[in-house]
Amino acid sequence: MTQDNFHITHLDNQGQAQMVDVSDKSSTVRQAVATARVRMSQETFAAIQAGNAPKGDVLGTSRLAGIMAAKQTASLIPLCHPLPLQKVEVQVTPDPQLPGYQIYATVKTKAETGVEMEALTAVSVAALTLYDMAKALEKSIQIESIHLVSKTGGKSGDYNSTATRD
């Protein structure tokens, strides 16, 4: 099945969703970086920075949740392959200009398919956990701009986002 010379790999001959067969692909080193922003009031930001959130360690819990989520991606996203992850790093960095936090996840493997979904899952769950840990302070916290920043390795080659990081 093709559409404008693009092969739709996640559909079988009957149009049913399927997991792509990657058994003929070579294992190569692959890495992906994703990001998300969590925007909040200045008061909430200050409370988190001071360690005064009712639920405890907001940033540490958020970071750990992102790491754990990357490792569970195949259980959450129906057609993702379970991958041996060699590296999962999640950074939750304060950004007083938002005010809020920038979250970055870097995921690395040596496998037959990429880790973009693992990096995106990591930042998504880290952001959701930050919200959960801080919602007693503010219900209007916003999760924004979840996207892939870059990826390396694999048949499709490297990718670098042109999206701005305000």
N, C-alpha and C positions, 0 to 999 in steps of 0.2 A: 504494500500500500504506500503510495507516495502522494505528496501534496506539494506542488512547486519544488520538486526534487528533494523534498524532505521526507525521509522515511519515518513513519509513525511506529516506533518500536514497542509501545506499550499496549498495542491492540493486536489481537490475533486475526486470522482470516475471516472470522465471523464478527469482528468488531468488538469483541469482548476484551476487557482489561486483562492484562497479563504482566507478570514479572519478566523483565528482559533477560534473555539467556546471555550471560557474560562469560560462559565457560571457555570460549575460544579467545578471549581477550588476554593480553599479557598483564601480569601484575606489575604495576609501576608505582612510584612514589607520587602521591597526590596530596594536595593541601588546599584548604579553602578557608577564607576569612569572611565572616559576616558581622554585621553591626545592627544595633538598635539604639534608640534614644528613649529615655524615660524623663518626661517633663513634669515638674511639680511646682508648688508655691515656694517662695523663698523660706518661709517658716518651716515647711516640711523638710526642705533640703538642709537647713541649719540643724534641725533636730536629728536627722540621720547622721550628718557629719559629726555631731557632738556625741553620738551613741545613745541618744535619748528616745529611741523608738520603743513603744510598749512591748513589741514581740521580741526584742533583742537585736542580735547582730544581723541587720538588714543586708549589708553588702556581702558579708561572708556566706550567708545562707543563699543569697542570689547567685553568687559565683559557683558554689557547690551544686546548686540545682541545675545550672547550665551544663556543668560537666556531666552530671548524671543523665541529663536529658539527651545529650549527644550520644551517649552509649545505648540509649533506648529508642533511637530514631526508627529502626526497622519495625519496632513494635507499635509505633504511633502512626507512621505513614505507610499505607497499605502496600505499595509496590517498591519500597526501598529494600535493598539487599542488606542483610546483617553484615557488618564489616569489622575487621580487626583494627581497632583504632590504636595507633601508636602514640598519639599526642592529642590531648584536648586541653586547651588553655582558655580560660574565660577571664577577662579583665572588666571590672566595673569601676569606671573612672569618673570622679566628680567633675561636673562642668558648671561652674557658677553662672555662666552666661545664659544657660537654658532658663532657669536653674534646673538642675537634675543630673542625670548620669548618662554617659556614653558606655555602651556595652559592646565589647568585641570578643569574638570567639575565633580561635584558630584550631583547626582540626586537621590531623595528618594521618595517612595510612599508606601501606603498600598493598594495593589490591587491584582488582579488575575494573572497578568503577569508582567514581569520585565521592567526595565527602561534603559537597555543597549542602545537602539536606541536613547533615549532622551539624554543620556550623550554624545554619539558619534555625534549626531546632534549639540549639544551645542558647542563642541570644534571645529567642522568643520565650523560652521557659525561664531564663534568668530575669528577663523583664517582668514576666508575670509574677515571679516570686518576689521581686522587689516591690511590686504593687501590693501583693498579699501581705508582706511584712510591714508595709507602711500605710495600709488603707485605714487603720485606726486614726492616723494623723490627718489623712486627706483622701476623700473618695474620688476626687476629680483628677488624680494623677493620670497622665496620658502616655501611652506607649506609641512611639512613632518610628517611621522610617526604617523598618526592618528590611535589610537587603544584603545581597552578596557583594562584598567588596572586591574579592579576587579569588581566583582559583588557578592552580598549576597542575600540570600532568594530564595524562590521558589523551585519547585520540583527537578530541576537539581542541586541544591546545590550551594556552593560557588565556585568562580573562582578567581584566582590571576594570572596575566600575568607573564611569565618568561622573557618577552621582556626587554631588557636593556633600561635604561633611560639615554642615553649619555648626 
